[in-house]
Amino acid sequence: MKKYFLLGALITSSLITPSFAQVKTEQLYQVPNIEVAGFAEMEVIPDEIYFNISLREFFQDEKNQKDKVNISTLEKELIKAVADAGLPKEALSISGVGGYQNYVDKKKKPATFLEAKQYELKVSSAEKLDGILSKVESRGVQYANVARVDHSKREEFKKQVKIDALKAAKVKAEYLVAALDQKLGKVIEIKELDENLYFPQPVFAKANVRAFAAAEAADTVQDSDVQYQKIKISYRMQAAFEIK
């Protein structure tokens, strides 16, 4: 036990032993109470779409392997297209560098190594990507796939769903005790039971980008198209209340 002296007064304090804490908790729950769980869910359309784009060098004359289009040329086209679309340069970043062997006939002509680069592009809609890729030499675009989706206000939505779940628990408790001609008292305890965040991971080839953008512009959502799945945020909250 510790002792403190303040202006002539003796103040004592001691640590609460586990056994005492257990007794106190048991006494607390001897108060008439009700414990319920509330659930809430929110679905939102992603406003952040991250695309993987791969550019690769190629020959204008594939048969004779002449007039190579360098990766630097393709990269400049992509950077300019991103700028022309009104996106900040931070929206585009390099995610990988590699290459591939290109040859017409391995027996007659040695293989040529051509460079490739992978990029990540952040856009608000697939329509943006469609306009960007249309300004890059199509033979230099190996693929353009959706890597992931997100929402700029995800944390705000999570907070709101938790609040809604807790409110749902209170409403449930109120009508249950009202059925017994009782009233709900103050809250005793709040617990977060589980969190469920579903972020769809759609992947589609470059050929499908135009269809994606057209449907999005028409403001249509088709359940059968995975690229239109929404982000789902759900929480289950538990709360205990006194019964008056």
C-alpha positions in Angstrom: 0.0 0.0 0.0 1.3 3.4 -0.9 0.8 6.6 1.2 0.6 10.2 -0.1 0.5 13.3 2.1 -1.2 16.4 0.6 -1.9 19.5 2.7 -1.9 17.5 5.9 -4.4 14.9 4.6 -3.5 11.2 4.3 -4.4 9.6 1.0 -3.9 5.9 0.7 -4.0 3.8 -2.5 -3.5 0.2 -3.2 -3.6 -2.0 -6.3 -6.8 -3.9 -6.9 -6.1 -7.6 -6.7 -7.5 -9.9 -9.5 -9.8 -11.5 -7.0 -11.3 -8.2 -5.9 -11.7 -7.1 -9.5 -13.6 -10.4 -10.3 -15.9 -9.8 -7.3 -16.6 -6.3 -8.5 -17.4 -7.5 -12.0 -19.8 -10.1 -10.6 -21.5 -7.5 -8.5 -21.9 -5.3 -11.5 -23.7 -8.0 -13.5 -26.0 -8.7 -10.6 -27.8 -5.6 -11.7 -30.8 -6.5 -13.9 -29.5 -6.1 -17.5 -29.9 -7.0 -21.1 -27.1 -7.9 -23.5 -27.8 -7.6 -27.3 -25.9 -7.5 -30.5 -26.6 -5.0 -33.3 -25.5 -5.4 -37.0 -25.0 -2.8 -39.7 -23.7 -2.9 -43.3 -22.8 -0.4 -45.9 -22.2 -0.9 -49.6 -20.2 1.8 -51.6 -19.0 2.1 -55.1 -15.2 2.3 -55.3 -13.8 5.7 -56.2 -10.2 4.5 -56.3 -9.3 2.0 -59.0 -5.7 0.8 -59.2 -4.7 -0.6 -62.6 -1.6 -2.7 -63.4 -0.3 -1.6 -66.8 2.5 -3.4 -68.6 4.3 -1.8 -71.6 6.8 -3.7 -73.7 9.1 -2.9 -76.6 8.3 -4.2 -80.0 9.5 -4.0 -83.6 7.5 -2.2 -86.3 8.7 -4.9 -88.7 8.4 -8.0 -86.6 9.5 -10.4 -89.3 12.9 -8.7 -89.9 13.1 -7.3 -86.3 13.6 -3.7 -87.5 12.5 -0.3 -86.3 12.3 -1.1 -82.6 9.9 1.1 -80.5 11.8 1.6 -77.2 10.3 1.4 -73.8 11.3 5.0 -73.2 9.1 6.1 -76.1 6.1 4.2 -74.8 6.7 5.5 -71.3 6.7 9.1 -72.5 3.4 8.4 -74.3 1.9 7.0 -71.1 3.1 9.9 -68.9 1.7 12.5 -71.4 -1.6 10.6 -71.6 -1.9 10.6 -67.8 -1.1 14.4 -67.7 -3.6 15.1 -70.5 -6.3 13.2 -68.5 -5.8 15.7 -65.7 -4.3 13.3 -63.3 -1.4 14.2 -61.0 2.0 12.6 -61.8 1.8 10.8 -58.5 -1.1 8.7 -59.9 1.4 6.8 -62.0 4.3 4.8 -60.5 6.6 2.1 -61.7 5.9 -1.3 -60.1 8.3 -3.5 -62.0 10.9 -3.8 -64.7 11.6 -6.9 -66.8 11.8 -8.1 -70.4 11.1 -11.0 -72.8 12.8 -12.8 -75.6 11.6 -12.0 -79.1 12.6 -14.1 -82.1 11.2 -15.2 -85.5 13.1 -18.4 -85.8 15.4 -19.6 -83.0 17.4 -21.8 -85.4 18.1 -19.1 -88.0 18.2 -16.0 -85.9 19.2 -15.4 -82.3 16.6 -14.2 -79.9 16.4 -10.5 -79.1 15.8 -9.3 -75.6 13.1 -6.6 -75.4 12.5 -4.5 -72.3 9.2 -4.3 -70.4 7.9 -2.1 -67.6 5.0 -2.4 -65.3 3.1 0.5 -63.8 0.4 1.1 -61.3 -2.1 3.8 -62.2 -4.7 5.2 -59.8 -7.9 6.5 -61.4 -11.4 7.3 -60.2 -13.1 5.4 -63.0 -12.3 2.9 -65.8 -13.4 5.5 -68.3 -10.2 7.5 -67.4 -8.0 4.5 -68.2 -9.7 4.0 -71.6 -8.9 7.5 -72.6 -5.3 7.1 -71.4 -4.6 3.8 -73.2 -6.0 5.1 -76.4 -3.1 7.5 -76.6 -0.4 4.8 -76.2 0.7 2.6 -79.1 -1.6 -0.4 -78.7 1.2 -2.9 -79.7 3.2 -1.6 -76.8 0.5 -2.3 -74.2 0.9 -5.9 -73.0 -2.0 -5.8 -70.6 -4.0 -3.5 -68.3 -5.8 -5.2 -65.4 -7.5 -4.0 -62.3 -5.2 -4.8 -59.3 -7.4 -3.5 -56.5 -10.2 -1.1 -55.6 -10.7 1.2 -52.6 -12.6 4.2 -51.4 -11.1 7.5 -50.3 -13.6 7.7 -47.4 -13.2 4.2 -46.2 -12.3 5.1 -42.6 -15.3 7.5 -42.3 -17.6 4.8 -43.6 -16.2 2.3 -41.1 -16.9 4.7 -38.2 -20.4 5.3 -39.4 -21.2 1.6 -39.7 -20.0 1.0 -36.2 -22.2 3.7 -34.9 -25.2 2.3 -36.9 -24.5 -1.2 -35.5 -24.5 0.2 -31.9 -27.7 2.1 -32.5 -29.3 -1.1 -33.8 -28.3 -2.9 -30.6 -29.9 -0.1 -28.5 -33.1 -0.2 -30.5 -33.3 -4.0 -30.1 -32.7 -3.7 -26.4 -35.4 -1.0 -26.1 -38.2 -3.0 -27.7 -37.3 -6.2 -25.9 -37.5 -4.7 -22.4 -40.6 -2.7 -23.4 -42.3 -6.0 -24.1 -41.8 -6.7 -20.4 -43.1 -3.3 -19.4 -39.6 -2.2 -18.4 -37.4 0.6 -19.5 -33.8 0.7 -20.6 -31.2 2.1 -18.3 -27.7 3.3 -18.8 -25.1 1.3 -20.8 -22.9 -1.1 -18.9 -20.6 -2.4 -21.6 -19.9 -2.1 -25.3 -17.9 -4.7 -27.3 -16.9 -4.9 -31.0 -17.7 -8.4 -32.0 -16.5 -8.6 -35.6 -15.5 -6.6 -38.6 -16.1 -7.6 -42.2 -14.5 -5.6 -45.0 -15.1 -7.0 -48.5 -13.1 -5.3 -51.3 -13.8 -7.0 -54.6 -10.7 -7.7 -56.6 -11.9 -7.6 -60.2 -9.4 -8.4 -63.0 -10.2 -8.0 -66.7 -8.2 -7.7 -69.9 -7.5 -4.6 -72.0 -10.2 -5.7 -74.4 -12.9 -5.3 -71.7 -11.8 -1.8 -70.6 -14.0 0.0 -73.1 -17.0 -2.0 -72.2 -16.4 -1.3 -68.6 -16.2 2.4 -69.2 -19.3 2.5 -71.4 -21.4 0.8 -68.9 -20.1 3.0 -66.1 -20.9 6.1 -68.1 -24.4 4.8 -68.6 -24.7 4.5 -64.8 -25.7 0.8 -65.0 -24.8 -1.8 -62.5 -25.0 -5.5 -63.5 -24.8 -8.1 -60.8 -23.2 -10.6 -63.2 -20.2 -8.3 -63.9 -17.6 -8.7 -61.2 -16.1 -5.3 -62.0 -19.2 -3.6 -60.7 -19.2 -5.3 -57.3 -19.4 -2.8 -54.4 -17.2 -2.5 -51.4 -19.1 -4.0 -48.4 -18.3 -2.8 -44.8 -20.1 -4.5 -41.9 -19.8 -4.5 -38.2 -21.5 -6.4 -35.3 -21.5 -4.5 -32.0 -22.5 -5.9 -28.6 -23.9 -3.8 -25.8 -25.2 -4.4 -22.3 -27.8 -2.1 -20.7 -29.3 -1.8 -17.2 -33.0 -2.6 -16.9 -34.8 0.0 -14.8 
